[in-house]
């Protein structure tokens, strides 16, 4: 299993991306609030799209590399960024 986190400043964008990924067949996709270190105000938090993919067993393999490239490009296209190693509870 691998995990990915795409981060966006707007919830609407995160919701759209999550819906697209679910439509593509990713089974575990959720929108979450992402607070950054030092942020005291919940209004300053960004929106994340957390994706867990159980079908990928090798985090260093070509499938995982392709997912990382795709998610990175998708985040960049929508004024967000990609965290390839999220540390979520």
N, C-alpha and C positions, 0 to 999 in steps of 0.2 A: 504494500500500500504506500502511496505517496501523497503528500499534501502540498497545496499551493495556496497563495493568498494574493489576490489582486486588490489594490487599494485605490479608492476614488474619493474626491472631496464631496461629491453629491450622492445622496441615497438613490435618486432616480437612475443615475448611471449604473450603480451597483445592482439595482433591481433588474435593469435591462440586461446586463451581462449575465446575471444568474439565470434569468429566464432563457437566454440563448443557449447557455451551457446545458441546462436541463433538457432543452429541446434536442440538443445534439446527442444526448444519451448519458451524460455524466449523472450518476445516481445520487451522489452526496454533495450537494451544493447548498450553501446557506449564506445569507447576508448578515453581517455582524458589524457592531460598532468597534472601531479600532482607536483606542486612546494611545497617544504617544507619550513617551517619558517626559515628565514636566508639565503635561497638560492638566490643569486643575478644573477647567470648565468643560462639561460634556458637549457644549456647542462647538468646541474646537476639534472634537474627534472626527475622524474620517470614517468612511464606510468601506468594509471589506467584503469580498466574495471569497469565501473559503471553499476550496474544492478538495475532496478526498477521493482518490482513485484507487480502488482495490485491485483492479486488473493489472496494475504495473507492479511487478515484483522486484525489478532491478533499478534502483535509483540512479545508477550510472549508465544504464543502457540507452539505446537509441530512441526508444519510445518515450522515456522520461525526458531525454534531451529535446525531443520534438515538442512535448507538452510545455516545457520551460520556455522554449523559443516562442511558441504560439501565445502563451499567456503573457509573456513579456511584451510582445508586439501588440496584443489586444489592449493591454493596460496603457501602453504608450499612445495608441490611437485615440484613446478616450480621456486623455489628460490625467492618467493615473500612473501607478507604478506597481511593480511585481516584486513580491517577496518569495524567493524560491525555497526558503527554509523557515516557515512560520513557526513561532513558539506559542501555540495556543493551548489552553487547557482542554 
